[in-house]
Amino acid sequence: MRYALNKAAWYTMAFLAAVVLNYFLPRLIPGNPVDTIVARMAQGGGSEGEARQQIYQTFLKEFGLDRPPLEQFLNYLGNLLRGDLGTSFGNYPAKVADLIAASLPWTVALQLPAILLGWILGNWLGVLAAYRGGWVDRWAFLGFLALSNIPYYCLAILLLYLFSVALPLFPSFGGYAPGTTPHLSLGFVLNVLHHYTLPFLSLVLVLIGGQAVGMRSMAIYELSADYVHYQRSLGVDDRRIVRSIFRNAMLPQITGLALAIGSLVGGALLTEVVFSYPGIGSLLFTAIRQNDYPLIQGITLLVTVAVLAANFIIDLTYGLIDPRVRAAQVGER
């Protein structure tokens, strides 16, 4: 409990700092959101002169941008406490919560399987490479190292070129075929999976490489432990030895997972932009282009909460499965 409360205090302070930055950072983007809206209206053949100025002042008042900065910030905090993320500037009068709710399932469906599958496969492949040794380990290590150092968006661009342009096996954009109405059927599900393949691979391959490199290093250290030599002397099956090594080497990898989640979330948002995938990343990219402060704030706050919550759960899990953490807390008492 003491360990959990200590972690909760640190994550609470991190969240409060993120809330403040979440408000001020979007306002550092050059330009005014109302200018963008009025300019878009003018391109569509909107009114001129005084009428446009009146529209400009109306939007300023409607969005609360005519108020002092401190009052705007306090209003933002008050709305946040009520669970109100505000109204989108660029998609007025749509609510930010509704726009996020429409895009969030696509992002969760992309990231969550990539995190779980990448962590499991990466750790097992790292253990196996270390245990086999020789040329298997050398070539596997080179492959893992190459994958782990490729930025997510770079791999996304490579996969897009190879399998959508050079070899047109997969679609290059979207979450499903253009002109298709989302509905529950086998054909639509297969269509979604067809569009899903390349974005998913661009995330999971990099995560597998990073986790495998870390697990391989830990497994090599564990291979010199006495319990491994003892099991080998008894003729224990290789699978059981690998399982023992995996259990002992996985503790630092849990911390590695916490670090990977943060980088994966950022990488996934850029990957969605590359593939025009209808998730949070594409929505955030559009919001930044339109200087849509409420939508930017809503998305970045959601991402912040998700990353902090995931790291907090991982820290608690680490404390539960590692007896040294519990022993340290008892010793402090």
C-alpha positions in Angstrom: 0.0 0.0 0.0 2.8 2.4 0.8 4.5 1.7 -2.5 1.2 2.2 -4.4 0.4 5.5 -2.6 3.9 6.8 -3.3 3.5 6.0 -7.0 0.0 7.5 -7.0 1.3 10.8 -5.6 4.0 11.1 -8.3 1.5 10.3 -11.1 -1.0 12.8 -9.8 1.7 15.5 -9.9 2.6 14.5 -13.4 -1.1 14.7 -14.4 -1.6 18.2 -12.9 1.5 19.4 -14.8 0.2 17.8 -18.0 -3.2 19.6 -17.6 -1.5 23.0 -17.4 0.8 22.2 -20.4 -2.2 20.7 -22.2 -3.9 24.2 -22.2 -1.0 26.4 -23.0 1.0 24.4 -25.6 -1.8 24.4 -28.3 -1.9 28.2 -28.0 1.7 28.5 -29.0 0.8 27.3 -32.5 1.1 30.3 -34.9 -2.2 31.7 -36.1 -5.8 32.2 -34.8 -8.5 29.5 -35.1 -11.1 32.1 -36.0 -8.8 33.4 -38.8 -8.8 29.9 -40.2 -12.5 29.6 -40.1 -13.2 33.0 -41.7 -10.6 32.3 -44.4 -12.3 29.0 -45.2 -15.7 30.8 -45.4 -14.2 33.4 -47.8 -12.8 30.6 -50.1 -16.3 29.3 -50.3 -17.7 32.6 -51.5 -18.6 34.0 -48.2 -19.5 37.6 -47.4 -17.0 40.5 -47.5 -16.0 43.6 -45.5 -18.1 44.5 -42.5 -20.1 41.3 -42.7 -16.9 39.2 -42.4 -15.7 41.3 -39.5 -19.0 40.8 -37.7 -18.7 37.0 -38.3 -15.2 37.2 -36.9 -16.3 39.0 -33.7 -19.2 36.5 -33.4 -16.9 33.5 -33.5 -14.5 35.1 -31.0 -17.3 35.6 -28.6 -18.8 32.2 -29.2 -15.5 30.4 -28.5 -14.6 32.7 -25.6 -11.4 33.9 -27.2 -12.3 37.6 -26.5 -11.9 37.0 -22.8 -8.6 37.5 -20.8 -6.2 34.6 -20.9 -6.6 33.8 -17.2 -10.3 33.8 -17.4 -10.1 31.4 -20.4 -7.8 29.1 -18.4 -10.1 29.1 -15.4 -13.1 28.4 -17.6 -11.1 25.4 -19.2 -10.4 24.0 -15.7 -14.1 24.4 -14.7 -15.3 22.6 -17.8 -12.7 19.9 -17.3 -13.9 19.3 -13.7 -17.4 18.8 -15.1 -16.1 16.4 -17.7 -16.9 18.8 -20.6 -14.1 18.9 -23.2 -15.8 21.7 -25.1 -16.9 22.3 -28.6 -14.7 21.9 -31.6 -13.7 25.1 -33.4 -13.0 23.4 -36.8 -16.1 21.1 -36.7 -18.5 23.6 -35.0 -21.0 22.8 -33.4 -19.7 19.2 -32.9 -18.6 18.3 -29.4 -15.0 17.2 -28.8 -16.1 14.2 -26.8 -18.2 13.0 -29.7 -15.4 13.4 -32.2 -13.0 11.5 -29.9 -15.5 8.8 -29.3 -15.9 8.2 -33.0 -12.1 7.9 -33.5 -11.0 6.2 -30.3 -12.1 2.6 -31.1 -9.9 2.6 -34.3 -6.8 3.7 -32.3 -7.5 1.2 -29.4 -8.0 -1.6 -31.9 -4.6 -0.7 -33.5 -2.5 -0.1 -30.5 -3.7 -2.6 -27.8 -3.0 -5.8 -29.9 0.3 -4.3 -31.1 1.4 -3.7 -27.5 0.4 -7.1 -26.2 1.6 -9.2 -29.2 4.8 -7.2 -29.6 5.7 -7.5 -25.9 5.0 -11.3 -25.8 6.7 -12.2 -29.1 9.6 -9.9 -28.5 10.4 -11.3 -25.1 10.1 -14.9 -26.2 12.2 -14.3 -29.4 14.9 -12.6 -27.3 15.1 -15.5 -24.8 15.3 -18.1 -27.6 18.0 -16.2 -29.5 20.1 -15.9 -26.3 19.6 -19.6 -25.4 20.4 -20.9 -28.9 23.5 -18.7 -29.3 25.9 -19.0 -32.2 24.9 -17.8 -35.6 21.2 -17.8 -34.7 21.8 -15.3 -32.0 24.1 -13.1 -34.1 21.7 -12.8 -37.0 18.6 -12.5 -34.8 20.3 -9.7 -32.8 21.1 -7.8 -36.0 17.5 -8.1 -37.1 16.1 -7.1 -33.7 18.5 -4.1 -33.5 17.6 -2.9 -37.0 13.9 -3.1 -36.2 14.1 -1.4 -32.8 16.0 1.6 -34.3 13.5 2.3 -37.1 11.1 5.1 -36.3 7.5 3.9 -36.5 6.6 6.4 -39.2 9.6 5.4 -41.3 8.7 1.8 -41.3 5.1 2.8 -42.1 6.3 4.7 -45.2 8.5 1.7 -46.3 5.7 -0.8 -45.9 3.4 1.6 -47.7 5.7 1.9 -50.7 6.6 -1.8 -50.8 3.1 -3.3 -50.4 0.8 -0.6 -51.7 2.8 1.0 -54.5 5.5 -1.5 -55.7 3.4 -4.5 -54.9 -0.2 -3.4 -54.6 -1.3 -6.0 -52.2 -2.8 -3.8 -49.5 -4.7 -0.5 -49.6 -2.7 2.7 -49.0 -5.1 4.7 -46.9 -8.3 4.6 -44.8 -9.8 2.2 -42.4 -12.1 0.6 -45.0 -12.9 1.0 -48.7 -14.1 4.5 -49.8 -17.8 4.7 -50.2 -18.5 1.8 -47.9 -20.9 2.3 -45.0 -19.7 0.7 -41.8 -21.9 -2.3 -40.9 -21.6 -5.7 -39.1 -20.9 -8.3 -41.8 -18.1 -10.7 -42.7 -17.3 -8.8 -45.8 -16.9 -5.5 -44.0 -14.7 -7.1 -41.3 -12.4 -8.6 -43.9 -12.2 -5.2 -45.6 -11.3 -3.5 -42.3 -8.6 -6.2 -41.6 -7.2 -5.6 -45.1 -6.7 -1.9 -44.4 -5.5 -2.8 -40.8 -2.6 -5.0 -41.8 0.1 -2.4 -42.8 -0.5 0.0 -39.9 -0.5 -2.9 -37.4 2.8 -4.3 -38.8 4.5 -1.0 -38.8 3.9 -0.8 -35.0 4.3 -4.4 -33.9 7.5 -5.1 -35.8 9.3 -2.1 -34.1 8.0 -3.1 -30.7 9.1 -6.8 -31.2 12.6 -5.6 -32.1 12.9 -3.3 -29.0 11.6 -5.9 -26.6 13.7 -8.7 -28.1 16.9 -6.7 -27.7 16.3 -6.0 -24.0 15.2 -9.5 -23.2 18.2 -11.0 -25.1 20.6 -9.0 -22.9 18.8 -10.1 -19.7 18.6 -13.7 -20.8 22.4 -13.8 -21.6 23.0 -12.6 -18.0 20.6 -15.3 -16.7 22.3 -18.1 -18.7 25.4 -17.8 -16.5 23.3 -18.2 -13.3 23.8 -21.3 -11.1 20.2 -22.5 -11.5 20.6 -22.8 -15.3 23.8 -24.9 -14.9 22.0 -27.1 -12.3 19.0 -27.7 -14.5 21.3 -28.6 -17.4 23.3 -31.0 -15.2 20.0 -32.8 -14.3 19.0 -33.1 -18.0 16.0 -30.8 -17.8 14.2 -30.2 -21.0 15.2 -27.1 -23.0 11.6 -25.7 -22.9 11.6 -25.8 -19.1 15.0 -24.0 -18.9 13.8 -21.3 -21.3 10.7 -20.9 -19.3 12.8 -20.4 -16.1 15.0 -17.9 -17.8 12.0 -16.0 -19.1 10.4 -15.7 -15.7 13.6 -14.3 -14.1 14.5 -12.0 -16.9 11.0 -10.5 -17.5 11.0 -8.1 -14.5 13.1 -5.4 -16.1 11.1 -6.0 -19.3 8.0 -4.8 -17.4 9.7 -1.5 -16.9 10.7 -1.6 -20.6 7.0 -2.1 -21.5 6.1 1.1 -19.5 8.7 3.1 -21.6 7.6 1.4 -24.8 3.9 2.4 -24.3 4.8 6.1 -24.4 6.8 5.8 -27.5 4.3 3.5 -29.2 1.4 5.9 -28.6 3.3 8.7 -30.2 4.5 6.5 -33.1 1.0 5.1 -33.6 -0.4 8.6 -34.0 2.1 9.4 -36.7 1.4 6.0 -38.3 -2.3 6.8 -38.5 -1.4 10.0 -40.4 0.8 8.1 -42.9 -2.0 5.7 -43.7 -4.9 8.2 -43.2 -6.2 5.8 -40.7 -9.5 7.1 -39.1 -8.1 7.1 -35.5 -7.0 9.7 -32.9 -3.8 10.5 -34.8 -5.5 11.6 -38.0 -8.0 13.6 -35.9 -5.2 15.3 -34.0 -3.4 16.1 -37.3 -6.5 17.8 -38.6 -7.1 19.7 -35.4 -3.5 21.1 -35.4 -3.9 22.3 -39.0 -7.1 24.1 -38.0 -5.8 25.4 -34.7 -8.7 23.7 -33.1 -7.7 24.3 -29.4 -10.5 22.3 -27.7 -10.0 19.3 -29.9 -6.2 19.4 -29.5 -6.6 19.7 -25.7 -9.1 16.8 -25.6 -6.9 14.4 -27.6 -3.6 15.2 -25.8 -5.3 15.0 -22.5 -6.7 11.6 -23.4 -3.3 10.4 -24.6 -1.7 11.7 -21.4 -4.2 10.0 -19.1 -3.9 6.7 -21.1 -0.1 6.7 -20.9 0.0 7.7 -17.2 -2.6 5.1 -16.3 -0.8 2.3 -18.2 2.5 3.2 -16.6 0.9 3.3 -13.1 -0.7 -0.1 -13.6 2.7 -1.5 -14.8 4.5 0.0 -11.7 1.9 -1.6 -9.4 2.3 -4.9 -11.2 6.1 -4.7 -10.9 5.7 -4.1 -7.1 3.4 -7.1 -6.8 5.5 -9.6 -8.6 9.0 -8.4 -7.5 9.5 -9.4 -3.8 12.5 -7.0 -3.5 10.1 -4.0 -3.8 7.9 -5.4 -1.0 11.0 -6.1 1.1 12.3 -2.5 0.6 9.0 -1.1 1.8 9.0 -3.4 4.9 12.6 -2.3 5.6 11.7 1.4 5.5 9.1 0.8 8.2 
